[in-house]
Amino acid sequence: MISQLEPYPAYKDSGVPCLGKVPEHWEVRRIRNVAEMRVSNVDKHAKDGEVPVRLCNYIDVYKHDRIRHGLPFMRATACPAEIARFRLEHGDVLITKDSEAWNDIGVPALVEQPADDLICGYHLAILRPSRDRLQGEYLLRALQSRPVAYQFHTEANGVTRYGLCHAAIKSILLPVPPLDEQAAIVRFLNHVDRRIRRYIRAKQKLIKLLEEQKQAIIHNAVTRGLDPNVRLKPSGVEWLGDVPEHWEVAALRHRYSQCLGKMLDSKRITGTHLLPYLRNTDVQWDRINVEELPMMDIPPTEYTRYTLQQGDLLVCEGGEVGRCALWTGSLVVCGFQKALHRLRPRDVGQDLPRFMYYSLRAAAKGNAFNDGHVSTIAHLTGDKLRAHRFPFPPMTEQESLVTFLDLALTQLDQGAHRILYQLSLLHEYRTRLITDVVTGKLDVRDAAATLPEVLEDEAEVPDEGEMDGVEPEAESEEVDV
């Protein structure tokens, strides 16, 4: 269907370099001419004497391109004047107007299901289309196109935080077809988008299955070994179950030394012994970020304690407790902060840190570090970590298990990366198609007229973040949609 689309019969110069030429009968108008803009000042704080409301906030818009009843809106309060001015209406389009990243400015979402108590929150602007000139759904698609997004990005001001002033939002130029063509464009793009989202969900389920298979392989290897006929014994540890009879099960403190990182104290930073250091967020599963690290003062007397050696294992104390990775010596010298534990084998000839990594991963994914208090923030203190019991096969068996797991997981990761690359291609395809259609490079009027009607219960609700987290790899594959 898409391959059969043709350009419009005649074009004219839009007068906007990023838009290029548009169909001869289309208009190009600034947002101020086709929509009313309202910038919310309603924050998340509840105040006595005000009316309870639900706030549609930045994250609701950033993560969803459709605002519907099922979203977990924040509870807050507002005065009657704020409710009257910022209550959401069907067909409104919300955009992000402030962000820490310039390319997160101008992200749109269409209000499909408003409610009397649902109002626009801070850091967002409401664009309310003039009904006789612009459809809300078409405005959503126009704002998703590259030429319009580019205008938002170039208008955003800031260094560490970016924002759009009111005049900048109102001055953005849009291609504006006649209303009947707007309806055809919306109908066509919604049809294609439903197919794309179904494909994405199917691929994401496959990635989830690969991740579950990976965890099952790790858990089986570090609790049973590679010999299916080995005699087993009770480990006395819930997440481990039975383990091979000849394995030792011991508290971590007997086999590894543990050290919590340095407490940051801005008053003690003199600048005389500055070193880069790792934070919790820098340590992901089997991966450590060493780009643009912050600096801390580590005086010579603390140098040995708070710096890393190749082969050290770093374990997250908070957040996703137990998340860990091996330090491979990417930097000559590097420290680590208090949010991280450093593990180092007491006898390098007895234990392999890479095997300990897999054991920690199996334990963390098996909720071994969950203290059972849902209402509190999880922390893996040094005392708790040292007391946890882990399996310790003989060194030769640890080496064999690591070789097996590295190979098996690499193959699964390669499969997942291929799927992610396909999704990145699809994301690019979706963006390019929206751009080509809303700027008139492709005429979809006839194609839209032949599409079947979509019943309300057939419309798909997109999953949160289903177009997120897609990073291209080095290879190329075609995706048939």
KOLMARMI-499553 format. One line per field, with one value per residue (C-alpha): x, y, z; chain. Coordinates in nm, 3 decimals. Each point is the difference from the previous one (the first is absolute). Last residue first. Layout:
! KOLMARMI-499553
east	(X  ...)
north	(Y  ...)
up	(Z  ...)
mol	(A  ...)
//
This chain:
! KOLMARMI-499553
east	(0.545  0.299  0.322  0.322  0.320  0.321  0.299  0.186  -0.256  -0.271  -0.130  -0.365  -0.076  -0.335  -0.275  -0.194  0.060  -0.334  -0.203  -0.226  -0.376  -0.132  -0.322  -0.206  -0.257  -0.077  -0.062  0.238  -0.158  0.182  0.250  -0.090  -0.048  0.336  0.182  -0.173  0.092  0.352  0.200  0.369  0.244  -0.286  0.179  -0.228  0.056  0.377  0.061  -0.229  0.172  0.346  -0.086  -0.154  0.294  0.249  -0.190  -0.019  0.373  0.056  -0.236  0.200  0.314  -0.157  -0.086  0.357  0.125  -0.220  0.141  0.356  -0.078  -0.116  0.323  0.211  -0.191  0.091  0.367  0.055  -0.197  0.207  0.334  -0.111  -0.114  0.331  0.200  -0.214  0.052  0.378  -0.021  -0.200  -0.367  -0.098  -0.374  -0.116  -0.106  -0.096  0.168  0.250  -0.280  -0.221  0.279  0.113  -0.350  -0.220  -0.265  -0.364  -0.208  -0.280  -0.372  0.056  0.184  0.076  0.378  0.049  0.364  -0.073  -0.264  0.091  0.120  0.242  0.122  0.051  0.186  0.213  0.093  0.084  0.227  0.159  0.093  0.171  0.178  0.178  0.079  0.280  0.315  -0.093  -0.028  -0.184  -0.206  -0.084  -0.346  -0.058  -0.337  -0.165  -0.226  0.290  0.193  0.261  0.348  0.183  0.365  0.139  -0.346  -0.160  0.150  -0.245  -0.224  -0.255  -0.372  -0.283  -0.365  -0.046  -0.256  -0.187  0.000  0.235  0.332  0.097  0.281  0.343  0.224  0.375  0.181  0.227  0.066  -0.216  0.055  -0.157  0.207  0.340  -0.029  -0.126  0.332  0.092  -0.302  -0.306  -0.178  -0.290  -0.064  -0.306  0.010  -0.042  0.019  0.105  -0.329  0.023  -0.172  -0.072  -0.339  0.020  0.249  0.015  -0.336  0.141  0.284  0.358  0.288  0.246  0.294  0.087  0.281  0.064  -0.347  -0.084  -0.319  -0.058  -0.305  -0.162  -0.005  -0.061  0.017  0.259  -0.100  -0.101  0.268  -0.045  0.268  -0.101  0.014  -0.097  -0.198  -0.231  -0.154  0.063  -0.138  0.276  -0.056  0.070  -0.366  -0.124  -0.266  -0.359  -0.204  0.193  -0.267  -0.099  0.348  0.052  0.206  -0.170  0.222  0.028  0.173  0.108  -0.183  -0.086  0.367  0.025  -0.039  -0.316  -0.043  0.226  -0.086  -0.375  -0.031  0.200  -0.193  -0.336  0.101  0.093  -0.325  -0.194  0.193  -0.070  -0.369  -0.002  0.162  -0.271  -0.272  0.163  -0.011  -0.373  -0.065  0.194  -0.187  -0.335  0.123  0.097  -0.335  -0.189  0.224  -0.077  -0.375  0.043  0.213  -0.267  -0.295  0.192  0.106  -0.356  -0.139  0.259  -0.100  -0.363  0.111  0.198  0.378  0.201  0.380  0.114  0.229  0.106  -0.051  -0.241  0.249  0.280  -0.219  -0.088  0.363  0.137  0.230  0.330  0.186  0.378  0.074  -0.322  -0.222  -0.226  -0.081  0.225  -0.160  -0.354  0.068  0.155  -0.312  -0.202  0.229  0.036  -0.369  -0.153  -0.145  -0.182  -0.137  -0.141  -0.141  -0.179  -0.160  -0.110  -0.161  0.073  -0.179  -0.368  0.072  0.262  0.243  0.065  0.374  0.059  0.353  0.188  0.268  -0.267  -0.319  -0.302  -0.332  -0.211  -0.288  -0.280  0.141  0.166  0.033  0.187  0.245  0.278  0.365  0.294  0.378  0.097  0.328  0.154  0.268  0.144  0.059  -0.062  -0.356  -0.250  -0.287  -0.138  -0.304  -0.368  -0.250  -0.367  -0.246  -0.232  0.037  0.245  -0.075  0.268  -0.204  -0.305  0.204  0.244  -0.288  -0.162  0.323  0.212  0.081  0.216  -0.025  0.240  -0.135  0.053  -0.122  -0.317  -0.222  0.181  0.262  0.144  0.366  0.115  0.339  0.086  -0.357  -0.058  0.360  -0.062  -0.316  -0.372  -0.117  -0.304  -0.206  -0.108  -0.142  0.191  -0.059  0.326  0.269  0.127  0.334  0.043  0.024  -0.258  0.171  -0.136  0.080  -0.306  0.022  -0.291  0.032  -0.003  0.155  0.221  0.141  0.146  -0.151  0.106  -0.295  -0.067  -0.134  0.339  0.114  0.308  0.361  0.275  -0.110  0.346  0.067  -0.332  -0.133  -0.239  0.108  -0.285  -0.105  -0.215  -0.141  0.047  0.263  -0.086  -0.078  0.027  0.288  -0.216  -0.270)
north	(-0.365  -0.186  0.075  -0.017  -0.079  0.193  -0.059  0.240  0.023  0.261  0.087  -0.035  0.086  0.158  -0.067  -0.224  0.246  -0.066  -0.247  0.145  -0.043  -0.177  0.096  -0.311  0.084  0.328  -0.169  0.087  0.058  -0.160  0.199  0.080  0.377  0.028  -0.134  0.253  0.296  -0.114  0.239  -0.024  0.293  0.195  0.119  -0.208  -0.313  0.014  0.087  -0.274  -0.249  0.111  -0.035  -0.345  -0.123  0.120  -0.184  -0.306  0.008  0.028  -0.293  -0.213  0.100  -0.104  -0.340  -0.047  0.105  -0.261  -0.277  0.116  0.007  -0.362  -0.109  0.200  -0.155  -0.354  0.083  0.191  -0.262  -0.295  0.172  0.118  -0.351  -0.152  0.256  -0.054  -0.375  0.040  0.220  -0.255  0.097  0.283  0.046  0.317  0.096  0.357  0.124  0.228  0.162  0.060  0.153  0.218  0.134  -0.094  0.269  -0.010  0.316  -0.071  -0.070  -0.343  -0.136  -0.360  0.029  -0.074  -0.097  -0.360  0.121  -0.272  0.264  0.123  -0.350  -0.108  0.323  -0.039  -0.354  0.117  0.275  -0.246  -0.215  0.302  0.069  -0.341  -0.158  -0.220  0.121  0.364  -0.064  0.270  0.081  0.372  0.149  0.375  0.122  0.302  0.284  0.128  0.129  -0.165  0.103  -0.032  -0.010  -0.133  0.000  -0.294  -0.235  -0.285  0.068  -0.280  0.076  -0.004  0.053  -0.131  0.258  0.158  0.340  -0.037  -0.168  -0.072  -0.255  0.061  -0.305  0.064  -0.180  0.291  0.205  0.281  0.298  0.078  -0.198  0.028  0.377  0.083  0.125  0.150  0.235  -0.087  0.319  -0.070  0.055  -0.063  -0.255  0.123  -0.348  -0.299  -0.192  -0.353  -0.301  -0.356  0.105  0.376  0.197  0.369  0.068  -0.099  0.251  -0.047  0.239  0.217  0.115  0.335  0.015  0.374  0.122  0.086  -0.203  -0.041  0.228  -0.184  -0.324  -0.314  -0.322  -0.233  -0.344  -0.302  -0.268  -0.377  -0.269  -0.324  -0.370  -0.020  0.324  -0.141  -0.249  -0.355  -0.282  -0.239  -0.220  -0.377  -0.099  0.203  0.251  -0.033  0.317  0.314  0.268  -0.146  -0.059  -0.311  -0.146  -0.341  -0.259  -0.120  -0.290  0.093  -0.162  0.317  0.109  0.368  0.167  -0.021  0.335  0.230  -0.166  -0.033  0.363  0.131  -0.207  0.100  0.366  -0.012  -0.177  0.273  0.264  -0.182  -0.016  0.373  0.066  -0.212  0.195  0.320  -0.134  -0.072  0.339  0.177  -0.178  0.091  0.359  0.019  -0.134  0.249  0.281  -0.082  0.033  0.312  0.154  -0.061  0.127  0.305  0.090  -0.045  0.221  0.269  -0.027  0.074  0.292  0.171  -0.040  0.198  -0.032  0.138  0.288  0.050  0.364  -0.073  -0.229  0.256  0.282  -0.196  -0.072  -0.346  -0.172  -0.181  -0.098  -0.033  0.259  0.171  0.117  -0.210  0.168  -0.233  -0.309  0.125  0.076  -0.343  -0.165  0.172  -0.118  -0.351  -0.086  -0.080  0.353  -0.052  -0.333  0.151  0.296  -0.246  -0.167  0.337  0.103  0.348  0.283  0.012  -0.165  0.256  -0.236  0.010  -0.022  -0.053  0.061  -0.217  0.059  0.010  -0.203  -0.003  -0.087  -0.310  0.053  0.034  -0.282  -0.019  -0.313  0.055  0.273  -0.019  -0.013  0.202  0.016  0.365  -0.010  -0.341  0.064  0.289  -0.221  0.103  0.093  0.283  0.054  -0.353  0.013  -0.065  -0.030  0.069  -0.206  -0.085  0.263  0.030  0.229  0.273  0.320  -0.110  -0.207  0.286  0.242  -0.251  -0.036  -0.311  -0.313  -0.308  -0.369  -0.128  -0.180  -0.375  -0.037  -0.203  0.293  0.089  0.252  -0.130  0.049  -0.168  0.005  0.370  0.116  -0.193  0.079  0.375  -0.003  -0.050  0.102  -0.142  0.241  0.065  0.356  0.256  0.100  -0.145  -0.041  -0.315  0.039  -0.146  0.330  0.189  0.269  -0.120  0.162  0.062  0.022  0.055  -0.162  0.083  0.346  -0.019  -0.333  0.179  -0.084  -0.168  -0.053  -0.286  0.038  -0.027  -0.304  0.079  0.072  0.013  -0.035  0.058  0.297  0.176  0.213  -0.283  -0.005  -0.129  -0.344  -0.163  -0.345  -0.139  -0.273  -0.368  -0.287  -0.351  -0.107  0.084  -0.248)
up	(0.773  -0.140  0.184  -0.196  0.184  0.053  0.228  0.225  0.275  0.046  0.349  0.096  0.363  -0.072  -0.256  0.240  0.284  0.163  -0.207  -0.266  0.043  -0.307  -0.174  -0.063  0.268  -0.178  -0.334  -0.281  -0.339  -0.289  -0.210  -0.361  0.048  0.177  -0.308  -0.227  0.222  0.087  -0.221  0.093  0.032  0.157  0.314  0.222  -0.209  -0.048  0.366  0.134  -0.232  0.109  0.368  -0.047  -0.210  0.262  0.274  -0.223  -0.060  0.375  0.052  -0.243  0.188  0.327  -0.150  -0.119  0.344  0.167  -0.220  0.069  0.370  -0.012  -0.172  0.245  0.288  -0.102  -0.062  0.324  0.194  -0.121  0.055  0.344  0.093  -0.110  0.201  0.312  -0.046  -0.003  0.311  0.202  0.040  0.238  0.047  0.179  0.352  0.087  0.320  -0.177  -0.200  0.303  0.207  -0.289  -0.047  -0.292  0.002  -0.108  0.050  0.243  -0.054  -0.156  0.303  -0.096  0.030  -0.369  -0.052  -0.099  -0.245  -0.254  -0.246  0.268  0.089  -0.361  -0.074  0.311  -0.104  -0.354  0.133  0.244  -0.300  -0.157  0.328  -0.019  0.335  0.142  -0.172  0.051  0.376  0.197  -0.308  -0.040  0.034  -0.024  0.125  -0.167  0.121  0.214  -0.299  -0.221  -0.107  -0.332  -0.109  -0.329  -0.153  -0.184  0.260  -0.053  0.300  0.016  0.013  0.252  0.076  0.355  0.100  -0.289  0.172  0.293  0.090  -0.361  -0.035  -0.156  -0.055  -0.010  -0.283  -0.091  0.311  0.130  0.226  0.340  0.251  -0.169  -0.048  0.347  0.146  -0.339  0.008  -0.210  -0.110  -0.234  -0.371  -0.216  -0.286  -0.357  -0.155  0.211  -0.006  0.136  -0.158  0.117  0.142  0.050  0.208  -0.093  0.169  0.339  -0.036  -0.119  0.075  -0.190  0.214  0.157  0.255  0.045  -0.093  0.361  0.030  0.375  0.021  -0.294  0.198  -0.202  0.204  -0.150  -0.121  0.206  0.029  -0.005  0.017  -0.167  0.094  0.368  -0.010  -0.269  0.240  -0.112  -0.213  -0.111  -0.300  0.013  0.045  -0.294  0.109  0.126  0.044  -0.088  0.052  0.338  0.142  0.214  -0.283  0.002  -0.170  -0.358  -0.181  -0.355  -0.289  -0.193  0.008  -0.097  0.339  0.210  0.177  -0.204  -0.333  0.057  0.109  -0.295  -0.257  0.152  -0.001  -0.367  -0.087  0.179  -0.195  -0.328  0.092  0.069  -0.338  -0.165  0.180  -0.125  -0.355  0.018  0.160  -0.273  -0.279  0.154  0.036  -0.368  -0.115  0.216  -0.126  -0.363  0.058  0.213  -0.276  -0.266  0.203  0.120  -0.356  -0.127  0.279  -0.073  -0.365  0.089  0.217  -0.279  0.041  0.259  -0.005  0.336  0.098  0.363  0.106  0.286  0.172  -0.031  0.132  0.312  0.088  -0.052  0.247  0.043  0.316  0.040  -0.269  -0.103  -0.282  -0.222  -0.333  -0.201  0.156  -0.051  -0.367  -0.050  0.144  -0.273  -0.281  0.153  0.028  0.339  0.026  -0.330  0.122  0.320  -0.196  -0.228  0.300  0.141  -0.327  -0.134  -0.178  0.105  0.334  0.102  0.169  0.376  0.068  0.372  0.131  0.247  0.264  0.277  -0.015  -0.230  0.158  0.054  0.246  -0.260  -0.209  -0.342  -0.218  -0.327  0.102  -0.259  0.107  -0.133  0.066  -0.056  0.193  0.071  -0.265  0.204  0.304  0.363  -0.087  -0.028  -0.249  -0.028  -0.227  0.058  -0.285  0.069  -0.204  0.291  0.271  0.287  0.295  0.005  0.005  0.196  0.243  0.054  0.075  0.239  0.207  -0.040  0.198  -0.056  -0.089  -0.267  -0.306  -0.033  -0.362  -0.060  -0.098  -0.321  -0.116  -0.328  -0.102  0.318  0.178  -0.035  0.054  0.322  0.107  -0.026  0.210  -0.045  0.345  0.177  0.205  0.360  0.041  0.208  0.363  0.127  -0.263  -0.172  -0.177  -0.348  -0.187  -0.206  -0.210  -0.332  -0.332  -0.218  -0.379  -0.238  -0.340  -0.372  -0.029  0.311  -0.126  -0.302  -0.336  -0.323  -0.233  -0.241  -0.356  -0.173  0.193  0.214  -0.094  0.260  0.360  0.157  -0.228  0.077  -0.287  -0.083  -0.365  -0.214  -0.118  -0.269  -0.074  0.353  0.041  -0.052  0.237  -0.142  0.227  0.299  -0.099)
mol	(A  A  A  A  A  A  A  A  A  A  A  A  A  A  A  A  A  A  A  A  A  A  A  A  A  A  A  A  A  A  A  A  A  A  A  A  A  A  A  A  A  A  A  A  A  A  A  A  A  A  A  A  A  A  A  A  A  A  A  A  A  A  A  A  A  A  A  A  A  A  A  A  A  A  A  A  A  A  A  A  A  A  A  A  A  A  A  A  A  A  A  A  A  A  A  A  A  A  A  A  A  A  A  A  A  A  A  A  A  A  A  A  A  A  A  A  A  A  A  A  A  A  A  A  A  A  A  A  A  A  A  A  A  A  A  A  A  A  A  A  A  A  A  A  A  A  A  A  A  A  A  A  A  A  A  A  A  A  A  A  A  A  A  A  A  A  A  A  A  A  A  A  A  A  A  A  A  A  A  A  A  A  A  A  A  A  A  A  A  A  A  A  A  A  A  A  A  A  A  A  A  A  A  A  A  A  A  A  A  A  A  A  A  A  A  A  A  A  A  A  A  A  A  A  A  A  A  A  A  A  A  A  A  A  A  A  A  A  A  A  A  A  A  A  A  A  A  A  A  A  A  A  A  A  A  A  A  A  A  A  A  A  A  A  A  A  A  A  A  A  A  A  A  A  A  A  A  A  A  A  A  A  A  A  A  A  A  A  A  A  A  A  A  A  A  A  A  A  A  A  A  A  A  A  A  A  A  A  A  A  A  A  A  A  A  A  A  A  A  A  A  A  A  A  A  A  A  A  A  A  A  A  A  A  A  A  A  A  A  A  A  A  A  A  A  A  A  A  A  A  A  A  A  A  A  A  A  A  A  A  A  A  A  A  A  A  A  A  A  A  A  A  A  A  A  A  A  A  A  A  A  A  A  A  A  A  A  A  A  A  A  A  A  A  A  A  A  A  A  A  A  A  A  A  A  A  A  A  A  A  A  A  A  A  A  A  A  A  A  A  A  A  A  A  A  A  A  A  A  A  A  A  A  A  A  A  A  A  A  A  A  A  A  A  A  A  A  A  A  A  A  A  A  A  A  A  A  A  A  A  A  A  A  A  A  A  A  A  A  A  A  A  A  A  A  A  A  A  A  A  A)
//
